[in-house]
């Protein structure tokens, strides 16, 4: 190796920075397992948009606790109810957030939880009804302080 | 595991009424992503499952991942057709289970 010119030095420096940035950021490309998790949940079937209402803040100041409220339109009777709802976050180190399981005894397909978001990303919900139909909804949340590591 | 879970639900309900249940349990929900002062990863330790039953029948349950905030708060609804007991259970990664019970009566 000869002398390093300025451009090479810059590239080296850049590479080093990229390596030392939090590993979370490196994983955060839409390369986490969000798509696979959804595929596994739906069995490869296409989910239609609708029926789900996601209540999430547009901007979350603290990614450590982001309130998430879910409502799915459903009569919630023994004949027709929401069975399961999968939540994934496509910019977290692991895509999985939670899977909620309802029964006709739930009365309403509504729930609230608090989640961690590492950075600005999409939260995706997929609902499986008792008749096997699938619905989906997504919402982007801007995160100012990430919710893991640190 | 930590303190007694906090649960909020009405003491009584009309037959067929849909009530709201709020639960909160103290837990660090260690995600497995954090590192200690020596740079070693802190192993994951979270509550991975929550279930609610009413008189032995499942009402609501969920599988939780490390992306759930510390001190997990879970709010959901339940239809009350008879008087009885709600049973709640939180399962830890270490296998321990935290349980709680709440009774509900029917309004006359």
Interface residues (C-beta under 8 A of the other chain):
Chain A: X24 X64 X65 X66 X76 X89 X92 X93 X94 X96 X97 X98 X99 X100 X101 X102 X103 X104 X105 X106 X107 X108 X110 X111 X112 X113 X114 X115 X116 X117 X147 X148 X149 X150
Chain B: X18 X19 X31 X33 X34 X35 X54 X57 X58 X59 X60 X61 X62 X63 X64 X65 X66 X67 X68 X69 X70 X72 X73 X74 X75 X76 X77 X78 X79
